[in-house]
Amino acid sequence: MEGGSLMKRLIAILFVGLFVFSISLTAQADNSALVALEGKVAALMGERSVQQDSVYHYSAVFAYSDNTAYWWTGLVIFNLSSSANTLMVGCFDTDGNAVAAGTFSLAANGSRADLLADFMTSGSISGRVSAISIFGTGDFIADRFVGNTEGGFGEIEKQATYY
């Protein structure tokens, strides 16, 4: 009976170890995807590669945006940090290429609300984009709003994740 109990404990420890190991691999995979997105946006902005020494540590990614005569997209970003926060916003086409980007700063606990296109200082947005990424040096909350001229409206809020 004692040997069976020992075997159960070993199997349980093995499963817990594999679970913890898989969590760290998942976090690492997510981190590399965010760093790759950040690098594409930085390149569009004319900044050097940020792959290894990123100053940004927080990110929120929204899927899909429509920016046509009939549809509009807006963002509201609130700085959760008690100090100034530098943010970089990027838009991607369906092939994953950065097509528009911009950077700005928010004061401690400050916010900015604007149409998506007004956040951009490089590239341009025309029509649909497959993703909007926001990177910050500090923690933030972002809301993405989509509406149309007929009164349709939708909103998604995300708190940035640390990466």
Secondary structure, 3 states (H helix, E strand, C coil): CHHHHHHHHHHHHHHHHHHHHHHHHHHHHHHHHHHHHHHHHHHHCCCCCCCCCCCCCEEEEEEEEEECCCEEEEEEEEECCCCCEEEEEEEECCCCCEEEEEEEEECCCCEEEEEHHHHCCEECCCEEEEEEEEEECCCEEEEEEEEECCCCEEEEEEECEEC
